Amino acid sequence: MSRMSPALKALINSPAARPNTLPAPRNIQSVYAKIQQEAQAKGISQPSWLALTTATTMTMNSPDSLTVLYDLATSTTSTSPATPETNPPTPLATAELMREVGLKCISFNGIPRTINCLNAFRASLPAHITANLSTTPTREPTPATIEGIRARGRALWDSIYRPFETKLYDKLARAHPDLPVHILNMNYGALLADPPRDTAGKVGRVLTSLVAVACLRAQTGVAPQVTSHVFGLRKAVEDGSWAGDVETQAGAEWLASEAGNLWVLESVDAIRKMHE
């Protein structure tokens, strides 16, 4: 294979191209801690605020900040009385959730940032955690699983976009006939909808909408999609599809409220501004 010239290598890695991941800002831990404290005061579970902050940080392309976030989430030895969880997730469960959230970010941020952030995140974890992370894939499409993937994707799509689910599908098809086919099957079915499993890392309906809102708000320039997924968060509570999630009913209802929506967006903005 031919080698790249020094000039080509220099162009690829030019500072103007911002070729590298972002370091953790000096005060990012305090931003995460504030979000954590606000969530606890509202009775929001750790998985919810952690999904929100993880997705935003993945979008900002800062694996070093993910390490700071993980350390914060696993160093809390006690929780506020308002917090719904009497037994916070274990460090292993926390790592599994953050990995799963990072995977789902592919649907909104693309593959490269998820590859870089998840590789760096795994490398930063303690050895006893990495040794126990799940190694069994759960999304492999086979003749036996493909219909289930399609059905889960359609159910999630309908829940988020009703009563415009068919209208939106048709609009996307006019842009390109395979656009809604890919989105519905490869993203909603194969990735965003949780596969049937009892293993650690299940994200759930409410947290999936939080991931969507966080990624889209953090990347900027996509207000129509942010709006759609804010409504998708609300509809998770309205249609009952949140049931079985890690969040409590009171927590889910608050996140889906006007006040909860504002808090979600403002939390994303606080993290994004630290990385700019």
Order of alpha helices (4+ residues) and beta strands (2+ residues): alpha-alpha-alpha-alpha-alpha-alpha-alpha-alpha-alpha-alpha-alpha-alpha-alpha-alpha-alpha
